[in-house]
């Protein structure tokens, strides 16, 4: 029941970026009870807690992490009929891709487009993981979590989670709640109509499609972009393997700003026609731009290198690490990219992976006379 607390445990092998120093105190929680006990220990010892799941969306500071790092490694997948739906409760430590595979195997629709996303299930509600037209907010019924301060169990229904694009209340207050289980409402049958253009083209249409086919097609699309990450500790299989997936979220800007970005791209000859600028309307009238496109159009090509860090050769939105990389070098490259995109398009990119380390100074946009030149 009591998880063993270790000292000075290296975190780099436990993250997909493979970066950073050791955890001062470290333990693995294999059940909800072990997690509760680890959190109680930290409260008693006055140690700050950092939660680690699959390690695919974190950047660990080179100097390491003080306090207690708890890797959530609980397992469990239980399904029960709930009217026309099937509710599936999944333990936070279940590897996400295994959950998607199992749901597809059991004929349960709703997660199939989220295949190949690294990380653990407990991390998925935090940033409302999404891809190829699905996001976990579409199917999450509730999230069970432990309050780090009091140890109390809380159940948040979907509304209380405050989901938006790559966002939830859990992300707003990192370290306040530890997710222990997530419940999804899935549907028996084929995948519903496919909304995402690239996926629909690959499937040969927007109509319903068998779950296994959607899952395999998504995996193939992700592999072509090196967005199926190696499990931590297995070693790099391809030159883009050490990454945290998309390093920036796709920025959402107002309509006037989007029009300026399009005009700049057309005037400069970067694109032939306005339609060639990838962008999607948001329900609130704003426009979502493609961060990867902005990065490339700001002069940062795929495969760019800055010493031991760089951009993926397959996707400009993935920052990658090579032998000898440091977190400091990765953050410096991220700042260089942010400054370049801001100078060219007046767009501020927000980092997607979570920083684990001493507080970073807020990113300051470079002094540009006309922020949208
Ligand atoms: N693009 C470029 N250059 C690049 C990469 C992309 O011009 O180097 C252009 C593409 O041609 C396309 C547009 O940018 O027109 C969007 O690219 P893509 O379809 O690859 O998707 P994305 O917006 O970059 C998002 C998610 C991914 C998710 C895919 C598929 C974010 C930040 N990222 O990427 O999620 O897999 O859509 O739906 O929302 C992740 O969050 O880690 C992640 C991999």
Boltz pocket constraint, residues with backbone or C-beta under 6 A from the ligand:
constraints:
  - pocket:
      binder: B
      contacts: [[A, 130], [A, 131], [A, 132], [A, 133], [A, 198], [A, 225], [A, 227], [A, 244], [A, 245], [A, 246], [A, 247], [A, 248], [A, 249], [A, 250], [A, 278], [A, 290], [A, 291], [A, 292], [A, 293], [A, 294], [A, 296], [A, 302], [A, 314], [A, 315], [A, 316], [A, 317], [A, 352]]
      max_distance: 6.0
